[in-house]
Amino acid sequence: MTVAVAALVLAATAAAQTIRLAPLAHGQARVTFEQAAPVFTALPSNLPAGLRGLSTEEIARQWPSWVEQHDRDVRARLARGDEDSLVNFWLYGTSFTTHPPAIARASPLPTSALDDIVKGRLNDLLDRATAPRDNERLQFALRVLAAHNADPRETGGRERARAFLVDARRRMIREFAGTDQALAAAKAGGTAALTAANATIFRDRGLSSDTSILADYSIQLGLETIARQGTLAPGSVRRIAVVGPGLDFTNKADGYDYYPQQTIQPFALINSLRRLKLAAADLQVTTFDVNARVNEHVKSAESRAASPSGYVITLPLDGDEAWTGALLTYWQQWGDVIGTEVAAVRPPAAVGAVKTRAVRIEPGVVSSLTSRDLNIVVDRLAVREDDGFDLIVATNVLVYYDVFEQALATANVAAMLRPGGVFVTNTAVFPTTPLRATAAYLRVAHTADRYDEIFWYQREAP
């Protein structure tokens, strides 16, 4: 960054103070140009198309409009993520059909056999979606179809629904092919190139809410290192935030949908912090998400926990996968300090080989969660430095954004951390002051050839 450009940024910052957006409710506000200035300074060649080629003063004037448009665009991507979830449900789910999942688990399926399975599953899905009863996934399917003028209960709706889902599947196939090509090209460039490619590989995809315990296992290993190094002191973690907590709708690889929808990461994080003696007695968790389904689920979790059945987390794990011994141990111990193991829902035969456990979470743990509708790229909470978050976690979230957006998100994270607070993510990002410029790093193996990368950054003291 040249001195001249930096001076322009500083000058525009002063001018932009009169263009700030009004704060949102409860101390939440859009990021101002002044607050974003360090990102412009650090990444002048990564500006988004709407701001590229403008002078700094022009960018300052355009900033409020760009922020609002970005928020609209992000929320529009939720619709595509919902389409992806529905296609995965159609192809792999087991709660609406007796057909096997459309995936070759043991040996390759002939194309004709696979086509028959896909068609049979689609017919079953459309049949069941017309009367979803208390199946919340089928209720979701009906809402998505109706929103696209493809309600199978209406005249002509069934054929419109069929065409809509087939088109969505074709789009996803094209997107997966593009992803594979990009990663193959990056792999040829070495480890650093592959890490960089992985960091933004879904920047044009729909925003998905799917989740699993694999990222949570990786986070626990990162926290073990953080605790061992003394980066966070024992009993010091009082307030944590989870960006994009996720909602376990249907796994895109295995189609596990035989149990109620659930959010996993907030509880996994609490369990890990308690096991590692990092959690304070009054630990509180805030979740940030732009997905109304996720936010509503978190808000309703407390009443579910108070019901006779309680808030139960079901933990399926592919029984044919050669998981590492350490990951299996994590799965076996999951929830051991925040709940009680209970009988798990019996998986249907179509699921195939699956290990499963279930843990009923203590009501007091569930009540420690608070949900907020917040777009981490353009929103932040106004918190005092001495009352900021001790830990913020974002896994499988920032990968949906480009480098500039990730840097904005990271700046918002930094603003919400207390001095000494830690940001943990499985996406390599570009941090700006007050986060340290370099991250601690850990590669976590899930199997012999599947792994996750965990990075953590600490907010420096003033």
Protein Blocks (a to p, Z undefined) as FASTA:
>chain_A
ZZklmmmmmmmmmmmmmmcccddeehiacddfklmmmmmmmmmmlccfklgoiafklmmm
mmmmmmmmmmmmmmmmmmmmmmmmmmmmmmmmcklbcbdcdbdfkbccdfklmmmmmmmm
mmmmmmmmmmnmjafklmmmmmmmmmnopafkbghklmmmmmmmmmmmmmmmmmmmmmmm
mmmmmmmnojklmmmmmmmmmmmbccdfbdcfklmmmmmmmmmmmmmnomacghkambdc
dehkbpafbdcklopakbccddfklmmmmmmmmmnomacfklccddddfbfklmmmmmmm
mmmmmpmnopaddddddfkbccdfklmmmmmmgoklncccdddddddfklopaddddddd
dfklmmmpccddddfklgccdddfklccfbdcdehklmmpcfklmmmmmmmmmmmpcehi
acddfbdcddddfbdfbdcdddddfblmbccdddddddddZZ
